[in-house]
Each structure stands twice: as structure tokens, then as C-alpha cells.
Amino acid sequence: MPPRRSASLIAVVATMTSLLPGAAAAQQAPVKAQAVAVLESVNSTELRREPVNLTELRRDAEKASKELEAATKALEQRRAKIAASQKELRAKLSQLQTAEKAFAQVRQPLSDMVELLYQQPVGGDVSGFLSGTSDVGTLQAMASTTQLVAQRNLVLEDSSRLQAEQERLASEAQELRANSLLSEAQMGAEIKTLQERSQKIVKSLTQALVKLGVKLDKSGKPAAGCDPTRATTMDVFANGLIPKAYLCPLQQRGEELRGDAALAFISLNEAYRKRFGKPMCVTDSYRSLSEQQSVYYTRPGLAAVPGRSNHGLGLAVDLCGGVERFRSVEFNWLEANGKTFGWIHPDWAYVSPFEPWHWEYDVKVGSLL
């Protein structure tokens, strides 16, 4: 549906054409077509200038990264659980083997005795046994035979039990292996899908930054530091010692911040441009440790102790262009609207030292946007 302005302009063009003396219908058609073409060009320009919602893209990228991290962690936990189960199974099988060896040691002499009895069967008259006149040797031999038969039955029962347990554990091990392979394949596919989704979102984000004029690197893409998901790994770097690969350039040439702060600042810059017709003026952003030392000694009292500045974390900027004048229109606008993008004027900067030009990205506020 065309905008109201477009419809109005078409109506104006059509009315002016109809008022021309002697205008024929054949002459009106090309004029209308030209008017529509102009409007389409205007609308196309408006679409190109439509601000990109970097906050939403950043949120999507962070969400995709967290989902990928959770899935990867779940896979690692699953692998650890499977490894523990397999270790337990191996321990049980080892115990079974030990029991089988011990069982064989008990079974061997019993087997030898049974074999001996078969070779030397119990003698004597059964009638004497029945009448109670059998000698002691016969009675002892018969008792030994009875005991051996009982022991043999126990051995057979234990053997059957051990064999059944071994078969059960072997079946359990096979089922565990099959389930683990299936589970890992499923989780691997899920992780691959999440990786592709995360890469797609980051690609959309970097393309949006290119359209907004963010400086390109040698490969024609924004710096990898513009990926907001890398901001969660920044704690490993000391203040002022953040590698360049972890910093994102701003639209202002030569200035850069860490990924999440940079995206929020670029969004704020676009809102500022829309209000004042020009981008924000930036005099300073990320400061390396050596730069902090230089500022500290050249501007005593107006800079934090080297290694303690938020500039060294890639979370602060010093502004000009009117913002540096306390209670100017630009300062008041930024004070009222900055927090919408996660940027604040810290309390200490209102009093000591008094620095209306100093603004900081509040990570907690920004994460809620």
C-alpha cells in the first residue's frame, strides 16, 4: 500500500495534468507514468534510509549464541554421562571376570573329586546299608558323594547366574552404545543447525553495519569484534589490553569499542543523526594502556588511573559537537535518550571530575534492551 504522501502527489500530478488546456488522454498517460516512477524512486530511497534495528539483531545474535552454548554443554554432559556408564559397565564386567576365575578355582577340585568317585565307585552291599551293617568307609563314601552332588548343583547354579549376568551386561553395553550414537547424532545435527542460524544472524548484523557506514576491513567485512557474542569473553583481557580483533569500529573514523557497546552506540548515533541532522562527534573511545598513561600524565585530574578507565574496557566515549557543553540541547537530548540505548552519563561525571563530555555504556542496562 503506497504512503499517503505518495497518493497525494499522484493526485496533484493528475489534477495539474487535467487542467492543462487541450491535454489529451494520450498525453496524460506518460505524465502519470513519470510521476509514479518518481514516487517509486522516492519510496525506494526512503526504504534505504530506514534505520536498522541493531538492538533486535544484537538480541537475536546473543540468543542464538546462548542456545548454541546450551546445546553444546548438553552434548558434553551427555558424553560425560555415557562415559561414566561405560566405565561402570567395564568395572562390572571386570568383576565378573574376576568372579569367574575364582569360581573356576573352586570348581576344579570339585570336578576332580567327582571324576575320582566315578573312577572308583562306592563299594559295599546295599542290603548291608539298609540293614545298618555297612562299614564306616562305605558310609563316609556315600556321605561324600551326597555332599559332592550338592556342591555340584550349587556350582551349576552359580555358573548359570554368572552367565546370565554376563549376557545382561553385554546386552546393556550394546544398548548403551546404540543409544549414545543415536543421541550424539541428534544433538550434533541440532548444534549444526544452531551454528548455521547463529552465523546467519551475525551475517545479517554485519551487513546492516556496512549499510550504516561502519569501516570495512581488508576482506570487505566489518571487524569480527562487531559480533556481540564475543563481548562475553572480554573478561579475560586486562584493561587497555584488548586485542584489535575484539573491537568494533564506529562510524566515526578511527574510533572503536567492544562489540555490544559499539552496536548500541551506532544505534544511538542514528537516532542522534535523525534529531540533529548530523552524526555524533567523538573525540575518544577505546584507549589502550599506553594511551591511558599518556592522557593521565598530560591531563592530570581529568583521567582515571591507567588500567582503571572504562575507556580501557571499550565501554566509554568522550563526545563533542555540543554535548560537551553542560545543559546544551545536545547534552539534554542525550541525557534523556541515551539510556534507551544503554548509554548513560555516570553520576561522578556530574560533579568530580566534572566531565559532561564523558559517556559510558552500562552493560546491565544494555543487556535488558
C-alpha positions in Angstrom: 0.0 0.0 0.0 1.6 3.4 -1.0 2.2 6.0 1.6 -0.3 8.9 2.0 2.3 11.3 0.6 2.6 9.1 -2.5 -1.1 9.1 -3.0 -1.4 12.8 -2.5 1.4 13.5 -5.0 -0.2 11.3 -7.6 -3.4 13.2 -7.1 -1.7 16.6 -7.5 0.1 15.5 -10.7 -3.2 14.1 -12.1 -5.1 17.3 -11.3 -2.4 19.6 -12.8 -2.4 17.4 -15.9 -6.2 17.6 -16.3 -6.1 21.4 -16.0 -3.7 21.8 -18.9 -5.5 23.2 -21.9 -6.1 20.8 -24.7 -4.4 17.9 -22.8 -5.4 14.6 -24.3 -5.7 11.3 -22.6 -2.7 10.0 -24.6 -0.6 12.9 -23.2 -1.8 12.2 -19.6 -0.6 8.6 -19.5 3.1 9.3 -19.9 2.9 12.1 -17.3 1.3 9.8 -14.8 3.8 7.1 -15.5 6.6 9.5 -14.9 5.0 10.7 -11.7 4.7 7.1 -10.5 8.3 6.4 -11.4 9.4 9.4 -9.4 7.4 8.3 -6.4 8.8 4.8 -6.6 12.2 6.3 -6.6 11.4 8.4 -3.5 9.9 5.4 -1.7 12.9 3.3 -2.6 15.2 6.0 -1.2 13.1 6.2 2.0 13.4 2.4 2.4 17.2 2.5 2.0 17.3 5.2 4.7 15.1 3.4 7.1 17.1 2.8 10.3 18.1 -0.7 11.0 17.1 -2.2 14.4 20.6 -3.2 15.6 19.3 -3.8 19.1 16.9 -6.5 17.8 19.7 -8.1 15.7 22.1 -8.0 18.6 19.5 -9.6 20.8 18.9 -12.3 18.2 22.6 -13.0 17.9 23.1 -13.2 21.6 20.0 -15.5 22.0 21.3 -17.8 19.2 24.8 -17.9 20.8 23.3 -18.8 24.2 21.2 -21.6 22.6 24.3 -22.9 20.8 26.3 -22.8 24.1 23.5 -24.6 26.0 23.2 -27.3 23.3 27.0 -27.8 23.2 27.1 -28.0 27.0 24.2 -30.5 26.9 26.1 -32.6 24.4 29.2 -32.5 26.6 27.2 -33.6 29.7 25.6 -36.4 27.7 29.0 -37.6 26.6 30.3 -37.4 30.2 27.2 -39.4 31.4 27.7 -42.0 28.7 31.4 -42.3 29.5 30.5 -42.8 33.2 28.0 -45.5 32.3 30.5 -47.3 30.1 33.1 -47.1 32.9 30.7 -48.6 35.3 29.9 -51.4 32.8 33.5 -52.1 32.3 34.0 -52.3 36.0 31.1 -54.8 36.3 32.5 -56.9 33.5 35.9 -56.9 35.2 34.3 -58.1 38.4 32.5 -60.8 36.6 35.8 -62.0 35.0 37.4 -62.0 38.5 34.5 -63.9 39.9 34.7 -66.3 37.0 38.3 -67.0 37.7 37.7 -67.5 41.5 34.7 -69.7 40.6 36.9 -71.8 38.3 39.4 -72.3 41.2 36.6 -73.7 43.4 35.1 -75.7 40.6 38.3 -77.5 39.6 39.0 -79.6 42.8 35.3 -80.4 43.0 35.4 -81.6 39.4 38.5 -83.7 40.2 36.8 -85.3 43.2 33.7 -86.2 41.2 35.9 -87.7 38.5 37.7 -89.8 41.1 34.5 -91.1 42.5 33.3 -92.1 39.1 36.6 -93.9 38.6 36.4 -95.6 42.0 32.7 -96.1 42.7 31.4 -96.6 46.2 31.5 -100.4 47.1 29.7 -102.4 49.6 26.4 -104.2 49.8 23.4 -102.0 49.6 21.5 -104.6 51.7 24.0 -104.0 54.4 23.4 -100.3 54.2 19.7 -100.9 54.5 20.1 -103.3 57.5 22.6 -100.9 59.2 25.6 -103.2 59.0 27.6 -101.2 56.4 31.2 -100.3 57.4 32.4 -96.8 58.2 34.3 -96.4 54.9 31.1 -97.1 52.9 29.1 -94.6 54.9 31.8 -91.9 54.6 32.0 -92.5 50.8 28.2 -92.2 50.4 28.2 -89.1 52.5 31.0 -87.6 50.5 29.1 -88.4 47.3 25.9 -86.7 48.6 27.9 -83.6 49.5 29.7 -83.5 46.2 26.3 -83.8 44.4 25.0 -80.9 46.5 28.1 -78.8 45.8 27.9 -79.6 42.1 24.4 -78.3 42.0 25.5 -75.1 43.6 28.3 -74.7 41.2 25.9 -75.2 38.3 23.5 -72.6 39.7 26.4 -70.1 40.2 27.6 -70.8 36.7 24.2 -70.2 35.3 23.8 -67.0 37.3 27.2 -65.6 36.2 26.5 -66.4 32.6 23.1 -64.7 32.7 24.6 -61.7 34.4 27.3 -61.5 31.8 24.8 -61.7 29.0 22.7 -59.0 30.6 25.6 -56.7 31.0 26.8 -57.3 27.4 23.3 -56.5 26.2 23.2 -53.4 28.3 26.5 -52.3 27.0 25.3 -52.8 23.4 22.1 -50.8 24.0 24.0 -48.0 25.7 26.4 -47.8 22.8 23.5 -47.7 20.3 21.6 -45.1 22.3 24.7 -42.9 22.7 25.4 -43.0 19.0 21.8 -42.0 18.2 21.7 -39.3 20.8 25.0 -37.8 19.7 23.9 -37.8 16.1 20.7 -36.0 17.0 22.4 -33.4 19.2 25.2 -33.0 16.6 22.5 -32.2 14.0 20.9 -29.7 16.4 24.2 -28.0 17.1 24.9 -27.7 13.4 21.5 -26.1 12.8 22.1 -23.7 15.7 25.6 -22.8 14.3 24.2 -22.1 10.9 21.4 -19.9 12.4 23.9 -18.0 14.6 26.2 -17.4 11.6 23.2 -16.2 9.5 22.2 -13.7 12.2 25.7 -12.4 12.6 26.0 -12.1 8.9 22.7 -10.0 8.8 24.1 -7.9 11.6 27.4 -7.2 9.8 25.6 -6.4 6.6 23.4 -3.9 8.4 26.6 -2.3 9.9 28.1 -2.0 6.4 24.9 -0.2 5.2 25.3 2.2 8.1 28.8 3.1 7.1 30.9 1.1 9.6 34.5 0.8 8.4 35.4 -2.2 6.4 38.4 -4.4 6.9 40.6 -5.8 4.2 38.2 -8.6 3.4 35.3 -6.2 2.9 33.5 -7.1 6.1 33.2 -5.4 9.5 35.7 -6.4 12.1 35.0 -9.6 13.9 34.8 -7.6 17.1 31.4 -6.3 16.0 30.0 -9.8 16.8 28.2 -9.0 20.1 28.5 -12.6 21.3 32.3 -12.1 21.7 31.6 -9.5 24.4 31.0 -12.3 26.9 34.6 -13.4 26.6 36.1 -9.9 27.2 36.8 -10.5 30.9 39.9 -12.5 30.0 41.6 -9.3 28.8 43.1 -6.7 31.1 42.0 -3.1 31.0 43.7 -1.4 28.0 45.0 -4.7 26.5 42.0 -5.8 24.4 43.2 -7.2 21.0 42.0 -5.3 18.0 40.2 -8.3 16.7 37.8 -7.9 19.7 37.0 -4.3 19.0 34.3 -3.0 16.6 34.9 0.2 14.6 32.3 3.0 14.9 31.0 5.2 12.0 33.4 7.9 13.3 36.7 7.1 11.7 39.5 5.8 14.0 37.1 5.2 16.9 36.2 1.7 18.2 34.5 0.0 21.2 33.8 -3.5 22.2 31.0 -5.2 20.3 27.9 -4.7 22.4 28.8 -1.1 23.3 29.6 -0.3 19.6 26.3 -1.7 18.3 24.4 0.3 21.0 26.4 3.4 20.2 25.8 3.1 16.4 22.0 2.8 17.1 22.2 5.9 19.4 24.2 7.7 16.7 21.5 7.0 14.1 18.8 8.4 16.5 21.1 11.5 17.1 21.5 12.0 13.4 17.8 11.9 12.9 17.3 14.5 15.6 20.1 16.9 14.8 20.8 16.1 11.1 24.4 15.1 11.8 26.3 12.2 13.5 27.7 12.5 17.0 31.1 14.0 17.4 33.5 11.6 19.1 36.9 12.7 20.4 37.9 9.5 22.2 36.7 5.9 22.6 38.7 2.8 23.4 42.1 3.7 25.0 45.0 1.2 25.1 47.0 1.1 28.3 49.8 3.2 26.8 47.2 5.8 25.6 45.7 5.9 29.1 49.1 6.6 30.6 49.7 9.4 28.0 46.3 11.0 28.8 46.9 10.6 32.6 50.2 12.5 32.6 49.2 15.2 30.0 45.8 15.9 31.5 46.2 15.4 35.3 42.9 15.3 37.2 40.9 14.7 34.1 41.7 11.0 33.5 41.4 7.8 35.5 44.5 6.0 36.8 45.9 3.9 33.9 44.3 0.4 34.0 41.1 1.6 35.7 39.4 3.6 33.0 36.2 2.4 31.3 37.9 3.6 28.1 40.3 0.7 28.5 37.3 -1.7 28.6 35.9 -0.3 25.4 32.8 1.0 27.2 33.3 4.8 27.2 33.4 7.7 24.8 34.2 11.4 25.0 31.9 13.5 22.9 32.0 16.9 21.3 29.7 18.8 18.9 27.7 20.4 21.6 27.4 17.5 24.0 30.5 18.7 25.9 28.6 21.8 27.0 26.6 21.0 30.1 22.8 21.6 29.6 23.2 22.3 25.9 20.4 21.0 23.7 22.6 18.1 22.6 23.5 17.2 26.2 19.9 17.3 27.4 18.8 15.1 24.4 21.5 12.6 25.1 20.7 12.6 28.8 17.1 11.9 28.1 17.5 9.3 25.3 20.9 7.7 25.9 19.6 5.1 28.4 17.2 3.8 25.8 20.3 2.5 24.0 22.3 1.6 27.2 24.4 4.7 27.3 24.5 6.9 30.4 26.2 9.9 31.9 27.7 8.5 35.1 26.9 10.2 38.4 30.6 11.1 39.1 30.8 13.0 35.8 28.3 15.5 37.0 30.4 16.5 40.0 34.0 15.3 40.3 35.6 15.5 38.0 33.0 17.4 36.1 33.0 15.9 32.6 29.8 16.5 30.6 31.6 15.0 27.5 32.1 11.6 29.1 29.5 8.9 28.5 29.6 5.2 29.3 27.8 2.0 28.1 26.1 0.3 31.0 26.3 -3.4 30.3 23.4 -4.3 32.7 21.1 -1.7 31.1 22.2 -2.7 27.6 21.5 -6.4 28.3 17.9 -5.6 29.1 17.2 -3.8 25.9 
